[in-house]
Amino acid sequence: HSVIARGASSAKQGTATYTIQPSLARTPIEGPAGTSVVVTVKGFGANESVRLNWDSATGAVLGTVITDGNGAGSVTISIPAATPGWHNYTGLGLTSNARGYGAIRVLSGTAVPTATTIPTVTATSPPTATTVPPPAGTAQASLNVTSGQVGSQTTLSGSGFAAGESVRIFWDSVSGTPLTSVIATSGGGISVSIAVPSARFGNHSVIARGVSSAKQGSASFSIRPSLARTPVEGVPGTSVVVTVKGFGANETVRLNWDTATGATLGTATTDSTGSGSVTIRIPQSTTGWHDYTGLGLTSNARAYGAIRVLSGPPLTAAEVGVTRSPASGVVGTSITFAGTGFAAGEQVGLFWDRATSASVSTTASAEGAVTLRFPLPATTAGSHPVTLRGMRSGRTANTSVWVAASVRFAPVSAPAGTWVTVTGTGWDADRQINVIWNRTTTSAGTSVCTARASQTGGFSCGFAVPPGVAGRAYPVLALGEVRFVTGSYTIASASANPDSALAAQSEPDPTLLDEAAATPRATATPVPTKAPTAPATPVQMPSTATAEATATATIVPMPTATATLVPTETQAMARATDVVAPRPAREPRPAREPRPTLTARDDTVPTATATAVVLATEVEQPAVVPIPTETPTLVPVETTPTVPVAVEVAPAVEPVTREIVLPPVADTSVTALNPDAAQPPELVGSLLAGGADGAVTYLTFQVEGIAAGRVVSAYLVLTGAGPTGGLGGSLATLPGVWIDESTMTQTAGLAYAPQSALTVDGAPIWVDWVEPGAEVTVDVTGVVSADGIITFVLTGAPDAPVTITSRETGSPARLVLTVIE
């Protein structure tokens, strides 16, 4: 086999040859005749038969192993009847002619001798069956490589363990999870290759501990810091993700360009294992390879790397953009993403929900445009971030998609007693869902099945269709802990052939759940009646069943009727207040102005008019479902005919997506250098955060235009200014606070208690590196949800201060909101 060394920048390489020798291993190593032994062969030919013989190459055949593509395999054999003591066995590759040797000890009984050691197994000659007393005392361990970077390989060798016992390999402490394990040889020796785990800079212990003997030995390994980058090259302005490993725990690592004192590219903050990452941009430089270095500001550990600068026009973040249509949907909905500003001909990947690998990808056009279609995967309800990233240029564009909960029934209609499966997608992970049959204003309904949503928001449960009236649609409510979905189920006649198709229902607008809980939007379905017909005055009816309503309606009472309508079965309103409680009621919305409508009639024949059924639900894409009623019993009161009830059905309203762009209404920056002074007039064109003087930037926005809509995405866009780039650092907010930019000082800022800005998943928001003239987009969807005043607080970094443009310039910060209503 060839072992090749290749220079990353020079592309020079050298080659050496290594010869693999075959080997045999067995577990257990001894036993009386008939004992089962697993023999493992390695280093033989690929996909060949390896024959095992007892005592000699021509002895009794013990079994045959078929190797895999790496020349390894295993087989279970039985120890043959033989004299007690050590016996050789051999393995021959029938294609490669490679041969390995081993030894098994035959016992005369069940007792295991303790005063002997089995011979060493080699790959070229049979072992010598000598017996040596085992070494006393603790076990020993050593490493062939005693220092290296995270992810490198080292081989641990040990001795003094019990023959055939399992030996576990630990990092730093035996109370943690073992890195790996190995079976000790008959002589108590071990040898195993391990990958160095993520760990902080400095010395660490590699511990080998016997499971049965409890003997342990340890060796020391020193972690060295390392840098890695993706991509490895690009034109100036290209975004590069730099990952640091093996630095001090929870320290700041500063990245410099070309030399240790060169321009600062950015800083990364490590975790407890000394690892972290940061996004930098390739600075304007000559084409070719350039060094960059990372220095741990606490540990003083230093690592080096290289990035190749390509020729071409520099990139700016302002060139990149993305739109999506539609902006929301249930699991399985196909979303179209249109991106612009990428490098011509490069692969552009779509990264769903902060994934590290692209879900789909395509090639950018000559103009740098892409179009990707992506079906929403099984996931939880709510907003999910989406990133388009150029694989070569490193350009990124961010947006988000709202996933709505849904419910399906199979079959969609069936006779009473038929088993129905309810399947839900897009619910909240690990939350309970209760499926309720026939909930109305006068009845809590019946819980027919419950389920707990999976980590991806899916659930399934089933129920037998309760007794009811054939041909009638009954409301079915899927009630979760934070959201609900309404649907209807039609009971078919016993002779009907139920449709097995699935029927989906949309989720209500989550921002309107409180409103729906108190004053549901009245929706109705016209209910046809059976002949004969006669005008009648509508009478409020007792409730025994309801149907799903998906179109708004207004019932207009008419003059005196000739008959009183007394139905045998009726419909009624199902209110969300029976579903989501206990939330305070709001004032009801004003009713639609009645519009009388006359209909043709027969003056001589009484008629029973249609009744309107109302169900409280928020349905984004309504559909009218006609529902038959039972034949009413007519009780004549007068003979004078009247005009029947008229039902007006409003058209379905499609969701509307709006984009709101807001500039700041006030902004300033203050420093500890002059804690009682406001920003000087000569500096109002820029805002500073971080640095040795602890500068802080305040940005106040007056959020308007959301009204009753739902914010599905919110982005804070900042533009870099000044001579060099800097790190934005952590982001905080002051809800409801409008700062006075003319009087705000560092001392005055101490009176406030900023709240950490969090993502929709509850993670702190971090502002990455900001280059001069470039825009940085910060996802603040988890912060902005309603109209009002909000101030963002930017603190920067002590060793990499950042300067951004102010509202007095032509490119101020802005808040970009996407709202659905």
C-alpha positions, 0 to 999 in steps of 0.5 A: 500500500502507498502512504502519500504525503502532499503539500496543501499549498505547493502540491508537492508529494512523496510516497512510501510503501507499507506491506500489510501482513495477515493476522488471526485473533480468537475469543476465547483463547482457551476451553475444553473440546467443543468450546465455541471460538470466534476467529477474526482474520485481517489483512488477507485478500479482498473477498476471498476464502480463508481456510482454517486448519488445526495443528498444521497447514494440512491438519483438520479443517476448522472452518472457512471465512469469507473476507470483505473488501478490506480483507477482514472477516470472522467465523465461529469454530469449535475446539476439536478433541485434542490433548490438553495444552497449546495447539497451533492453528493456521489460516490460508487465503485460497486466492492470495496464498497469504497465511497467518498463525495463532494458538488455542489452548485445550483444557482438560476440564472447566478449570482455567489455569492461572500460572501460564501465558499463551504465546505471542501470535505473529503473522509470519510464523507459528508461535512458540508455546512457552509459558511465562508467569504473568507480571505482577502489579499495575498495568502499563500504557504508552503512546507512539505519538504523544502530541498532536491536534484534535482528530489526529491518531495515536496508538496506545500500547499496554501490558499487565492486564488479565488475559482475554479481558476487555480493556476500556480506553478513557480520556482524562477520567474513567468516569466518562464515556470510553473512547474505545475498547480492546481485548487483551491478549493471552499475555495481557497486552493491548494495542489500539489506535485512537482518534484524539477527541476535542479537548482544550490546549495542554496535557491530557491523560489517556487511561487504559482500564481492565474491566475485570481486573480493574488494573489501569495504566495511563500515558500523557498526550499534549493537545496542540491548537489547529485552524480549519477553513471553509472554503479554502479560497475566494476573491476578496470579500468571500465569506470563510468559516474558520474553525478553531480547536485545541485552544484554551477553554472559554477563551477568545482566539484572535485571527490575524492576516499574513502575520501575527501583527497583521490585520485582524480578521475576527475573533472566535470564542471557544467552548469548554473543549477549546473549540469554536468558529467565526465567519471572516471575509477575505481582505483585499490582497494580492492573488495567491496563498496568504497565511493567517494565524490564531492566537488564544488571548488567555492560553497564548496558544497559536496556530497557523493556516493559509487561504488562497486569494483569487483574482476577480472583483471583490464581493459585498454582502449587499449583492446577495438576496433571496425571496421565497414563495409561498412564505408558509405551508404545511409539511410537504408544501413545495417552496420556491426560493429565488436567489441573486448575487452569487458567483456565476456558475458556482454551486449554491446550496440550500441549508434548512434549519441551520443544517451543516449540509445542503438539502438541495443545490443548483448552479448559478446562472451567468448573472448569479441567479438561482431558483431552488424548489424545496418541499417542507420536510417533517418538522415542528411548527413555527418559523424555520431559518433557510440559508442559500450559500455559494459553495465557492464564493461563500456568499450567503442570503437568509430568509425563513419559512413558517411551518403550520400544523395539519391533520389528515383522516383516513378514510375521510368518510366512513360509517359509524364504528369504522376505524379512522386513523388521524395523522398530524404533521407540523406540531410542537415537539413532545407535546400532547395532542387531544382529538375531540369529536363533536365539540359545540357551545353546549357540549365539550365533545368526546375525546376519541384519541390522544398522542404525543408529537415526535421530535419532528412534530408528527403524531398518529392515533385512531378511533372508531367513528361514533354513532351519528346521522349518516351524511352529516359532517361532525366537527373534529378538533385536534387540540395541542398545548399551544395550538389547535386545528379544526376539521370535520368528519362525515359519517357515511351510510352503511352501504357507502364505499368510504373514500380512502383519500386523505383530507388536510385542514389548515392551522389557524394563524398562531397570532390569532389564537387568543382572539379565537379563544374569546371571539371566534370568527364566525364561519358558516356553511349553508345547509340544504333541506329536504322537500317540501319547502315553505318560508319559515322564521329561523329559530335558535336551535338546541345543539347536538352536532356541528359541521366545519365551516369555512366561509363567512356568512350573515343570517338576515332575519325576515318578516313573519313566517307561516310556520315554526321550524322545529328540527329533529336534529340541529347544528350549533356553534363550536367556540374556541373558548370551549377549547383554549382556556382560561384566557380573558375574552376580548370585545367581539368584532362588530357584525356585518351590516345585514343585507336583505335578499328576496328569493322566489317562493310558492305562496301556497306551499310552506317551506323549511328554510336553510339554517346557517351553521357556525364553527369557530376556526381560523382557516387560511384557505377556506372551502365551502362544505354543504351539509344535509340536515334532517327533515324538520317537523313543520308546525303551521302558525299562520297562512300568510307567506313570508320571505325566507332567510337569506345567507350571504357567503363571503369569498375566501381570502388568501393570506397576504404577505407584506414586507416592512422596511424601517429605518431607526428613529434614533441612534448613537454611540457612547464610550467609557472614555467620556462616560458623561458626554453624549456623542460629539457632533462631528462623529454623528455619521458613524456608530462605534461598538467595542474597543478599549474604551468599551463603546456601546451603540444604541439603535431605536426603531418605531415598529409600525404596520404589523397590526393584526398580522404575524411576523414570519421573519425580522432582520436587522441590517447593519452596514460597516463603516470606518477604515477596518472591519470589526466584530459586532459581538452580542446583541441586546434589546431595550423593549419599549425604550426610545433613547434620546440621541442628543443626551444619551451618555455611557452613565445614563445607559447604566440605568437600563437593564438590556435583555439578551436578544434571543433567536426563535430557538432561545439561543443568544444572537451574535453579530458576526464580522462587519467589513467596511461598506459591507452589509451584515444581516442579523436574524431578530425574528425571535425579538420583533413580533408586534408594533411598538418601540424597541432599541437594539444594543450593540456591544462589539468586542474589546480587541476588534471594535466595529464601526457602522453607519448611522441614520444621518448617512445614506445607508443607515441600519434598517429593520426588515420585517415580513408579515403575513395576514 
